[in-house]
Amino acid sequence: MLPFERLQKSNTIENLWIYVLSLLKKAPKGHPIYAWKIPKLIEKEFGFKPGKITPYRVLYRLEKTGFVKSRMKERRRVYKVTEKGAKEFEKVKEFYQKIFNQLR
C-alpha cells in the first residue's frame, strides 16, 4: 500500500467515529439519524464507503462511552450526539487544524 493510501485509510475507515459524530452533529435539531442511514450519508458527504457492519459497531461504542445517545422512534433506533460527543468532535477539528497549519 502506498503512503497516501495508508494515510487515507487511517483517516477514513479506521476512524469512522469522526464521520459519525460529524453527521450527528450536523443533523437538524430534533431530527436524530437512523443507524441504517449513516453508511449512505458517509458515502454521500465524505466520498468513501464504510463496511456494512462497522457503522453499527462504531455507534455502539460511541453510545457506550457517552458520545452519542439513542432512543426508539417508530420501532427503529435513532441517534444523536451528546454534549460530550460534540466536545470530542471539536478536539478532532482542532487536532487536524493544528496539523494542517504545521504542514504549511
C-alpha positions, 0 to 999 in steps of 0.5 A, a space after each residue: 500500500 502506498 503512503 497516501 493510501 495508508 494515510 487515507 485509510 487511517 483517516 477514513 475507515 479506521 476512524 469512522 467515529 469522526 464521520 459519525 459524530 460529524 453527521 450527528 452533529 450536523 443533523 437538524 435539531 430534533 431530527 436524530 439519524 437512523 443507524 441504517 442511514 449513516 453508511 449512505 450519508 458517509 458515502 454521500 458527504 465524505 466520498 468513501 464507503 464504510 463496511 456494512 457492519 462497522 457503522 453499527 459497531 462504531 455507534 455502539 461504542 460511541 453510545 457506550 462511552 457517552 458520545 452519542 445517545 439513542 432512543 426508539 422512534 417508530 420501532 427503529 433506533 435513532 441517534 444523536 450526539 451528546 454534549 460530550 460527543 460534540 466536545 470530542 468532535 471539536 478536539 478532532 477539528 482542532 487536532 487536524 487544524 493544528 496539523 494542517 497549519 504545521 504542514 504549511 
